């Protein structure tokens, strides 16, 4: 049972980060580092993997012509995919369902301390409005 919960958590987290990677690659951004886990890491090129996985992250450089729409897709689409997956997955995968909805909703919330996707998106929108205000 514990392994089923842990496996479900890892599946949902890795899927979330894969959606980030998909949109970064689609818009020709540069992937700096992918971190999967928390404690000690095995480094393989730009990927750091830990056997103990509580959270994941992707750091990247934006492409040349990224506008707010592309940034929104890169930052917020994983949360949308998690919520949709949580709604579509059957009850036989109940932990995947619960974790998908949980990660999707918590990613949207702008929590500065946790650097959630919602907070990063808030900072991007704030930056765009400041740039327009200065013009």
MODELLER restraints for C-alpha pairs under 7 A, 6 or more apart:
rsr = mdl.restraints
at = mdl.atoms
rsr.add(forms.Gaussian(group=physical.xy_distance, feature=features.Distance(at['CA:5:A'], at['CA:95:A']), mean=6.10, stdev=0.5))
rsr.add(forms.Gaussian(group=physical.xy_distance, feature=features.Distance(at['CA:8:A'], at['CA:95:A']), mean=5.86, stdev=0.5))
rsr.add(forms.Gaussian(group=physical.xy_distance, feature=features.Distance(at['CA:8:A'], at['CA:96:A']), mean=4.96, stdev=0.5))
rsr.add(forms.Gaussian(group=physical.xy_distance, feature=features.Distance(at['CA:9:A'], at['CA:96:A']), mean=6.88, stdev=0.5))
rsr.add(forms.Gaussian(group=physical.xy_distance, feature=features.Distance(at['CA:9:A'], at['CA:99:A']), mean=6.33, stdev=0.5))
rsr.add(forms.Gaussian(group=physical.xy_distance, feature=features.Distance(at['CA:10:A'], at['CA:53:A']), mean=6.85, stdev=0.5))
rsr.add(forms.Gaussian(group=physical.xy_distance, feature=features.Distance(at['CA:12:A'], at['CA:96:A']), mean=6.56, stdev=0.5))
rsr.add(forms.Gaussian(group=physical.xy_distance, feature=features.Distance(at['CA:12:A'], at['CA:99:A']), mean=6.71, stdev=0.5))
rsr.add(forms.Gaussian(group=physical.xy_distance, feature=features.Distance(at['CA:12:A'], at['CA:100:A']), mean=5.89, stdev=0.5))
rsr.add(forms.Gaussian(group=physical.xy_distance, feature=features.Distance(at['CA:13:A'], at['CA:55:A']), mean=6.93, stdev=0.5))
rsr.add(forms.Gaussian(group=physical.xy_distance, feature=features.Distance(at['CA:13:A'], at['CA:56:A']), mean=6.63, stdev=0.5))
rsr.add(forms.Gaussian(group=physical.xy_distance, feature=features.Distance(at['CA:16:A'], at['CA:78:A']), mean=5.06, stdev=0.5))
rsr.add(forms.Gaussian(group=physical.xy_distance, feature=features.Distance(at['CA:16:A'], at['CA:82:A']), mean=6.76, stdev=0.5))
rsr.add(forms.Gaussian(group=physical.xy_distance, feature=features.Distance(at['CA:17:A'], at['CA:57:A']), mean=6.77, stdev=0.5))
rsr.add(forms.Gaussian(group=physical.xy_distance, feature=features.Distance(at['CA:17:A'], at['CA:58:A']), mean=6.80, stdev=0.5))
rsr.add(forms.Gaussian(group=physical.xy_distance, feature=features.Distance(at['CA:19:A'], at['CA:78:A']), mean=5.30, stdev=0.5))
rsr.add(forms.Gaussian(group=physical.xy_distance, feature=features.Distance(at['CA:20:A'], at['CA:74:A']), mean=5.53, stdev=0.5))
rsr.add(forms.Gaussian(group=physical.xy_distance, feature=features.Distance(at['CA:20:A'], at['CA:75:A']), mean=6.74, stdev=0.5))
rsr.add(forms.Gaussian(group=physical.xy_distance, feature=features.Distance(at['CA:20:A'], at['CA:78:A']), mean=6.21, stdev=0.5))
rsr.add(forms.Gaussian(group=physical.xy_distance, feature=features.Distance(at['CA:23:A'], at['CA:73:A']), mean=6.91, stdev=0.5))
rsr.add(forms.Gaussian(group=physical.xy_distance, feature=features.Distance(at['CA:23:A'], at['CA:74:A']), mean=5.21, stdev=0.5))
rsr.add(forms.Gaussian(group=physical.xy_distance, feature=features.Distance(at['CA:24:A'], at['CA:74:A']), mean=6.11, stdev=0.5))
rsr.add(forms.Gaussian(group=physical.xy_distance, feature=features.Distance(at['CA:27:A'], at['CA:63:A']), mean=6.74, stdev=0.5))
rsr.add(forms.Gaussian(group=physical.xy_distance, feature=features.Distance(at['CA:28:A'], at['CA:63:A']), mean=5.69, stdev=0.5))
rsr.add(forms.Gaussian(group=physical.xy_distance, feature=features.Distance(at['CA:29:A'], at['CA:60:A']), mean=6.90, stdev=0.5))
rsr.add(forms.Gaussian(group=physical.xy_distance, feature=features.Distance(at['CA:29:A'], at['CA:61:A']), mean=5.80, stdev=0.5))
rsr.add(forms.Gaussian(group=physical.xy_distance, feature=features.Distance(at['CA:29:A'], at['CA:62:A']), mean=4.92, stdev=0.5))
rsr.add(forms.Gaussian(group=physical.xy_distance, feature=features.Distance(at['CA:29:A'], at['CA:63:A']), mean=4.38, stdev=0.5))
rsr.add(forms.Gaussian(group=physical.xy_distance, feature=features.Distance(at['CA:30:A'], at['CA:60:A']), mean=5.49, stdev=0.5))
rsr.add(forms.Gaussian(group=physical.xy_distance, feature=features.Distance(at['CA:30:A'], at['CA:61:A']), mean=4.92, stdev=0.5))
rsr.add(forms.Gaussian(group=physical.xy_distance, feature=features.Distance(at['CA:30:A'], at['CA:62:A']), mean=6.53, stdev=0.5))
rsr.add(forms.Gaussian(group=physical.xy_distance, feature=features.Distance(at['CA:30:A'], at['CA:63:A']), mean=6.98, stdev=0.5))
rsr.add(forms.Gaussian(group=physical.xy_distance, feature=features.Distance(at['CA:31:A'], at['CA:59:A']), mean=6.32, stdev=0.5))
rsr.add(forms.Gaussian(group=physical.xy_distance, feature=features.Distance(at['CA:31:A'], at['CA:60:A']), mean=4.35, stdev=0.5))
rsr.add(forms.Gaussian(group=physical.xy_distance, feature=features.Distance(at['CA:31:A'], at['CA:61:A']), mean=6.38, stdev=0.5))
rsr.add(forms.Gaussian(group=physical.xy_distance, feature=features.Distance(at['CA:32:A'], at['CA:46:A']), mean=6.62, stdev=0.5))
rsr.add(forms.Gaussian(group=physical.xy_distance, feature=features.Distance(at['CA:32:A'], at['CA:59:A']), mean=5.34, stdev=0.5))
rsr.add(forms.Gaussian(group=physical.xy_distance, feature=features.Distance(at['CA:32:A'], at['CA:60:A']), mean=4.86, stdev=0.5))
rsr.add(forms.Gaussian(group=physical.xy_distance, feature=features.Distance(at['CA:32:A'], at['CA:61:A']), mean=6.93, stdev=0.5))
rsr.add(forms.Gaussian(group=physical.xy_distance, feature=features.Distance(at['CA:33:A'], at['CA:46:A']), mean=4.84, stdev=0.5))
rsr.add(forms.Gaussian(group=physical.xy_distance, feature=features.Distance(at['CA:33:A'], at['CA:47:A']), mean=5.86, stdev=0.5))
rsr.add(forms.Gaussian(group=physical.xy_distance, feature=features.Distance(at['CA:33:A'], at['CA:58:A']), mean=5.87, stdev=0.5))
rsr.add(forms.Gaussian(group=physical.xy_distance, feature=features.Distance(at['CA:33:A'], at['CA:59:A']), mean=5.29, stdev=0.5))
rsr.add(forms.Gaussian(group=physical.xy_distance, feature=features.Distance(at['CA:33:A'], at['CA:60:A']), mean=6.99, stdev=0.5))
rsr.add(forms.Gaussian(group=physical.xy_distance, feature=features.Distance(at['CA:34:A'], at['CA:46:A']), mean=6.18, stdev=0.5))
rsr.add(forms.Gaussian(group=physical.xy_distance, feature=features.Distance(at['CA:34:A'], at['CA:47:A']), mean=4.71, stdev=0.5))
rsr.add(forms.Gaussian(group=physical.xy_distance, feature=features.Distance(at['CA:34:A'], at['CA:48:A']), mean=6.20, stdev=0.5))
rsr.add(forms.Gaussian(group=physical.xy_distance, feature=features.Distance(at['CA:34:A'], at['CA:57:A']), mean=5.96, stdev=0.5))
rsr.add(forms.Gaussian(group=physical.xy_distance, feature=features.Distance(at['CA:34:A'], at['CA:58:A']), mean=4.57, stdev=0.5))
rsr.add(forms.Gaussian(group=physical.xy_distance, feature=features.Distance(at['CA:34:A'], at['CA:59:A']), mean=6.52, stdev=0.5))
rsr.add(forms.Gaussian(group=physical.xy_distance, feature=features.Distance(at['CA:35:A'], at['CA:47:A']), mean=5.94, stdev=0.5))
rsr.add(forms.Gaussian(group=physical.xy_distance, feature=features.Distance(at['CA:35:A'], at['CA:48:A']), mean=4.80, stdev=0.5))
rsr.add(forms.Gaussian(group=physical.xy_distance, feature=features.Distance(at['CA:35:A'], at['CA:49:A']), mean=6.17, stdev=0.5))
rsr.add(forms.Gaussian(group=physical.xy_distance, feature=features.Distance(at['CA:35:A'], at['CA:56:A']), mean=5.46, stdev=0.5))
rsr.add(forms.Gaussian(group=physical.xy_distance, feature=features.Distance(at['CA:35:A'], at['CA:57:A']), mean=5.19, stdev=0.5))
rsr.add(forms.Gaussian(group=physical.xy_distance, feature=features.Distance(at['CA:35:A'], at['CA:58:A']), mean=6.32, stdev=0.5))
rsr.add(forms.Gaussian(group=physical.xy_distance, feature=features.Distance(at['CA:36:A'], at['CA:48:A']), mean=6.07, stdev=0.5))
rsr.add(forms.Gaussian(group=physical.xy_distance, feature=features.Distance(at['CA:36:A'], at['CA:49:A']), mean=4.82, stdev=0.5))
rsr.add(forms.Gaussian(group=physical.xy_distance, feature=features.Distance(at['CA:36:A'], at['CA:50:A']), mean=6.14, stdev=0.5))
rsr.add(forms.Gaussian(group=physical.xy_distance, feature=features.Distance(at['CA:36:A'], at['CA:53:A']), mean=6.42, stdev=0.5))
rsr.add(forms.Gaussian(group=physical.xy_distance, feature=features.Distance(at['CA:36:A'], at['CA:55:A']), mean=6.65, stdev=0.5))
rsr.add(forms.Gaussian(group=physical.xy_distance, feature=features.Distance(at['CA:36:A'], at['CA:56:A']), mean=4.49, stdev=0.5))
rsr.add(forms.Gaussian(group=physical.xy_distance, feature=features.Distance(at['CA:36:A'], at['CA:57:A']), mean=6.66, stdev=0.5))
rsr.add(forms.Gaussian(group=physical.xy_distance, feature=features.Distance(at['CA:37:A'], at['CA:49:A']), mean=5.96, stdev=0.5))
rsr.add(forms.Gaussian(group=physical.xy_distance, feature=features.Distance(at['CA:37:A'], at['CA:50:A']), mean=4.66, stdev=0.5))
rsr.add(forms.Gaussian(group=physical.xy_distance, feature=features.Distance(at['CA:37:A'], at['CA:51:A']), mean=6.85, stdev=0.5))
rsr.add(forms.Gaussian(group=physical.xy_distance, feature=features.Distance(at['CA:37:A'], at['CA:52:A']), mean=5.66, stdev=0.5))
rsr.add(forms.Gaussian(group=physical.xy_distance, feature=features.Distance(at['CA:37:A'], at['CA:53:A']), mean=3.84, stdev=0.5))
rsr.add(forms.Gaussian(group=physical.xy_distance, feature=features.Distance(at['CA:37:A'], at['CA:54:A']), mean=5.72, stdev=0.5))
rsr.add(forms.Gaussian(group=physical.xy_distance, feature=features.Distance(at['CA:37:A'], at['CA:55:A']), mean=5.52, stdev=0.5))
rsr.add(forms.Gaussian(group=physical.xy_distance, feature=features.Distance(at['CA:37:A'], at['CA:56:A']), mean=5.70, stdev=0.5))
rsr.add(forms.Gaussian(group=physical.xy_distance, feature=features.Distance(at['CA:38:A'], at['CA:50:A']), mean=6.25, stdev=0.5))
rsr.add(forms.Gaussian(group=physical.xy_distance, feature=features.Distance(at['CA:38:A'], at['CA:52:A']), mean=6.35, stdev=0.5))
rsr.add(forms.Gaussian(group=physical.xy_distance, feature=features.Distance(at['CA:38:A'], at['CA:53:A']), mean=5.98, stdev=0.5))
rsr.add(forms.Gaussian(group=physical.xy_distance, feature=features.Distance(at['CA:38:A'], at['CA:54:A']), mean=6.39, stdev=0.5))
rsr.add(forms.Gaussian(group=physical.xy_distance, feature=features.Distance(at['CA:38:A'], at['CA:55:A']), mean=6.74, stdev=0.5))
rsr.add(forms.Gaussian(group=physical.xy_distance, feature=features.Distance(at['CA:39:A'], at['CA:50:A']), mean=6.25, stdev=0.5))
rsr.add(forms.Gaussian(group=physical.xy_distance, feature=features.Distance(at['CA:39:A'], at['CA:52:A']), mean=6.67, stdev=0.5))
rsr.add(forms.Gaussian(group=physical.xy_distance, feature=features.Distance(at['CA:40:A'], at['CA:50:A']), mean=5.76, stdev=0.5))
rsr.add(forms.Gaussian(group=physical.xy_distance, feature=features.Distance(at['CA:41:A'], at['CA:48:A']), mean=5.58, stdev=0.5))
rsr.add(forms.Gaussian(group=physical.xy_distance, feature=features.Distance(at['CA:41:A'], at['CA:49:A']), mean=5.14, stdev=0.5))
rsr.add(forms.Gaussian(group=physical.xy_distance, feature=features.Distance(at['CA:41:A'], at['CA:50:A']), mean=4.50, stdev=0.5))
rsr.add(forms.Gaussian(group=physical.xy_distance, feature=features.Distance(at['CA:42:A'], at['CA:48:A']), mean=5.60, stdev=0.5))
rsr.add(forms.Gaussian(group=physical.xy_distance, feature=features.Distance(at['CA:42:A'], at['CA:49:A']), mean=5.21, stdev=0.5))
rsr.add(forms.Gaussian(group=physical.xy_distance, feature=features.Distance(at['CA:42:A'], at['CA:50:A']), mean=6.27, stdev=0.5))
rsr.add(forms.Gaussian(group=physical.xy_distance, feature=features.Distance(at['CA:43:A'], at['CA:49:A']), mean=6.46, stdev=0.5))
rsr.add(forms.Gaussian(group=physical.xy_distance, feature=features.Distance(at['CA:72:A'], at['CA:121:A']), mean=6.75, stdev=0.5))
rsr.add(forms.Gaussian(group=physical.xy_distance, feature=features.Distance(at['CA:75:A'], at['CA:117:A']), mean=5.79, stdev=0.5))
rsr.add(forms.Gaussian(group=physical.xy_distance, feature=features.Distance(at['CA:75:A'], at['CA:121:A']), mean=6.56, stdev=0.5))
rsr.add(forms.Gaussian(group=physical.xy_distance, feature=features.Distance(at['CA:76:A'], at['CA:117:A']), mean=6.26, stdev=0.5))
rsr.add(forms.Gaussian(group=physical.xy_distance, feature=features.Distance(at['CA:79:A'], at['CA:104:A']), mean=4.09, stdev=0.5))
rsr.add(forms.Gaussian(group=physical.xy_distance, feature=features.Distance(at['CA:79:A'], at['CA:105:A']), mean=6.87, stdev=0.5))
rsr.add(forms.Gaussian(group=physical.xy_distance, feature=features.Distance(at['CA:79:A'], at['CA:107:A']), mean=5.88, stdev=0.5))
rsr.add(forms.Gaussian(group=physical.xy_distance, feature=features.Distance(at['CA:79:A'], at['CA:108:A']), mean=6.50, stdev=0.5))
rsr.add(forms.Gaussian(group=physical.xy_distance, feature=features.Distance(at['CA:80:A'], at['CA:104:A']), mean=6.34, stdev=0.5))
rsr.add(forms.Gaussian(group=physical.xy_distance, feature=features.Distance(at['CA:82:A'], at['CA:100:A']), mean=4.76, stdev=0.5))
rsr.add(forms.Gaussian(group=physical.xy_distance, feature=features.Distance(at['CA:82:A'], at['CA:101:A']), mean=6.10, stdev=0.5))
rsr.add(forms.Gaussian(group=physical.xy_distance, feature=features.Distance(at['CA:82:A'], at['CA:103:A']), mean=6.83, stdev=0.5))
rsr.add(forms.Gaussian(group=physical.xy_distance, feature=features.Distance(at['CA:82:A'], at['CA:104:A']), mean=4.91, stdev=0.5))
rsr.add(forms.Gaussian(group=physical.xy_distance, feature=features.Distance(at['CA:83:A'], at['CA:100:A']), mean=5.92, stdev=0.5))
rsr.add(forms.Gaussian(group=physical.xy_distance, feature=features.Distance(at['CA:83:A'], at['CA:101:A']), mean=4.80, stdev=0.5))
rsr.add(forms.Gaussian(group=physical.xy_distance, feature=features.Distance(at['CA:83:A'], at['CA:104:A']), mean=5.09, stdev=0.5))
rsr.add(forms.Gaussian(group=physical.xy_distance, feature=features.Distance(at['CA:85:A'], at['CA:100:A']), mean=6.51, stdev=0.5))
rsr.add(forms.Gaussian(group=physical.xy_distance, feature=features.Distance(at['CA:86:A'], at['CA:97:A']), mean=4.28, stdev=0.5))
rsr.add(forms.Gaussian(group=physical.xy_distance, feature=features.Distance(at['CA:86:A'], at['CA:98:A']), mean=6.59, stdev=0.5))
rsr.add(forms.Gaussian(group=physical.xy_distance, feature=features.Distance(at['CA:86:A'], at['CA:100:A']), mean=4.89, stdev=0.5))
rsr.add(forms.Gaussian(group=physical.xy_distance, feature=features.Distance(at['CA:86:A'], at['CA:101:A']), mean=5.09, stdev=0.5))
rsr.add(forms.Gaussian(group=physical.xy_distance, feature=features.Distance(at['CA:87:A'], at['CA:97:A']), mean=6.99, stdev=0.5))
rsr.add(forms.Gaussian(group=physical.xy_distance, feature=features.Distance(at['CA:89:A'], at['CA:97:A']), mean=5.94, stdev=0.5))
rsr.add(forms.Gaussian(group=physical.xy_distance, feature=features.Distance(at['CA:107:A'], at['CA:116:A']), mean=5.30, stdev=0.5))
rsr.add(forms.Gaussian(group=physical.xy_distance, feature=features.Distance(at['CA:107:A'], at['CA:117:A']), mean=5.19, stdev=0.5))
rsr.add(forms.Gaussian(group=physical.xy_distance, feature=features.Distance(at['CA:107:A'], at['CA:118:A']), mean=5.83, stdev=0.5))
rsr.add(forms.Gaussian(group=physical.xy_distance, feature=features.Distance(at['CA:108:A'], at['CA:117:A']), mean=6.03, stdev=0.5))
rsr.add(forms.Gaussian(group=physical.xy_distance, feature=features.Distance(at['CA:108:A'], at['CA:118:A']), mean=4.30, stdev=0.5))
rsr.add(forms.Gaussian(group=physical.xy_distance, feature=features.Distance(at['CA:109:A'], at['CA:116:A']), mean=6.93, stdev=0.5))
rsr.add(forms.Gaussian(group=physical.xy_distance, feature=features.Distance(at['CA:109:A'], at['CA:118:A']), mean=5.04, stdev=0.5))
rsr.add(forms.Gaussian(group=physical.xy_distance, feature=features.Distance(at['CA:109:A'], at['CA:119:A']), mean=6.87, stdev=0.5))
rsr.add(forms.Gaussian(group=physical.xy_distance, feature=features.Distance(at['CA:110:A'], at['CA:116:A']), mean=6.16, stdev=0.5))
rsr.add(forms.Gaussian(group=physical.xy_distance, feature=features.Distance(at['CA:110:A'], at['CA:118:A']), mean=4.32, stdev=0.5))
rsr.add(forms.Gaussian(group=physical.xy_distance, feature=features.Distance(at['CA:110:A'], at['CA:119:A']), mean=3.79, stdev=0.5))
rsr.add(forms.Gaussian(group=physical.xy_distance, feature=features.Distance(at['CA:110:A'], at['CA:122:A']), mean=6.92, stdev=0.5))
rsr.add(forms.Gaussian(group=physical.xy_distance, feature=features.Distance(at['CA:111:A'], at['CA:119:A']), mean=5.60, stdev=0.5))
rsr.add(forms.Gaussian(group=physical.xy_distance, feature=features.Distance(at['CA:112:A'], at['CA:119:A']), mean=5.85, stdev=0.5))
